[in-house]
Amino acid sequence: MTVLIVGAGPTGLTLSCDLARHHVPFRIVDKAAGVFPGSRAKGLQPRTLEVFEDLGVLDAIQAGGEPFPKFRLYHGREVVWERTVSEMLGSPRLTASPAVPYPDTWLIPQWRTEEILHAHLTELGGQVEWNTEIIGVTQDSTGVTAHTADGEIRADYLVAADGGHSTVRKALGVGFAGDTFETERTLIGDVRADGLDGRFCHILTGNGAVGDRFSLWNLPDSDHYQFVASMPADQVPDLTLDGVRRLCADRSGRTDIHLHDLRWISLYRVSVRMVDRYRVGRVLLAGDAAHVHSSAGGQGLNTGVQDAYNLGWKLAAVQAGADPQLLDTYTAERMPVALAVLGLTTQLHRQDFHGGGAPAIHQLDITYRNGPLALDDRSEPGELRAGDRAPDGLSSSGTRLFDAFRGPHHTLLAFDAPTPDLGVPAIAVPVGEGYDVAPGTYVLVRPDGYVGAISESAEVIGKYLRR
């Protein structure tokens, strides 16, 4: 079996690394000449950090980033206040615990995240085929054919991770329903800035009103800042360094900030859209090709990574002989998540840092409860249910659970119970934080770190695995 991945952004690269460690043959192509140089999405949520730890790139991600800085609001040159991202969004903040090792959002420019994933893919023996544009897709009962200007690529399955303007999605005629905020635009790019002190999201205003701002974010291990400014559609400045300078001066009322060395610039409309299906025969959609929304709350890149992480082990299982209908569970599990993300980001976009309270953005609470792969036959289930994220913790021997989970396998946790031989790693675990289960309970953790099944019967777990 061969999988063709179209698009070498964070979603496509995550999937390719996951397939490589499962030893699933694949090809990954992208129409670009290489990794895009701009910062774009810059916040990795706690759940994504856990995924990247499992994939073996967390050390590089931590070395290439830094804790998310505070927001600092200016009235001219005067500092009005400093607030954390949780305070800005009105969302709850986590604290580190044995169950939650990474409670905070991590700041790292997207180009560096992509470089780290690309380097890891190379270590695993894979490579991106750059300068390869897909111009059409056809499929039949035995496979998919991707058409390029230079020929055809044949695969058993194709995963479209080619962004919000996905050529593959359009070729399939998949609906992309939703809204576009036509009356506003957002300007974003990377530039050097002289005249600012400290590492913050510098919210520059001339009147102290957060809604009329020009934001400059420090980027880790870089002399560049990411600038962000929203505006009415009829007030868009020139997309040049001089245009950005004028906008900054107009919004901030300051002449002491010198912008230079514009690295990239983009103007975009905020759209809130998602597909009406994630799978069309042998083609599956992931990341922005399946859902686009406001950048508020930093959910986009992270949601794409989760798509890939959900799909990778299922493609590997099908290669190993599982029923191809297993791939239908990708749609069943991920479509509700995308719908919830669209609602969350739209809420945060409309609040525009004016408070009001918001759900958590960390993505640790995403669950597949009541989904087709969640089995929990306990008469009195606790807080942890099948379909939830499997918390970190320690085994009876002191092994960290995330270390036991790491890799392309299921893991069986036996809570004060014998460890049966069901063909998967099994470890003894004491009842404790994060796992409110009764002694004698078995918890089966999927390769993507979610709980597949909870039962007091090892036989039930065995049947689940065989299914």
Buried (B, 14 or more C-beta within 10 A) or exposed (E): BBBBBBBBBBBBBBBBBBBBBBEBEBBBBBBBEEBBBBBBBBBBBBBBBBBBBBBBBBEBBBEBBBEBBBBBBBBBEEBBBBBBBBBBBBBEEBEEEBBBBBBBBBBBBBBBBBBBBBEBBEEBEBEBBBBBBBEEBEBEEEBBBBBBEEEEBEBBBBBBBBBBEBBBBBBBEBEBEBEEBEEBBBBBBBBBBEEBEEBBBBBBBBEBEBEBBBBBBBBBEBEBBBBBBBBEEEEBBEEEBEBBBEBBBBBBBBEEBEBEEBBBBEBEEBBBBBBEEBBBEBBBBBBBBBBBBBBBBBBBBBBBBBBBBBBBBBBBBBBEEBEBEBBBBBBBBBBBBBEBBBEBBBBBBEBEBEEEEBBBBBBBEBBBEEBBBBBBEBEEBEEBBBBBBBBBBBBEEEBBBBEBBBBBBBBBBBBBBEBBEBEBBBBBBEEBEBBEBEEBBBBBBBBBBBBBBBBBEBEBBBBBBEE
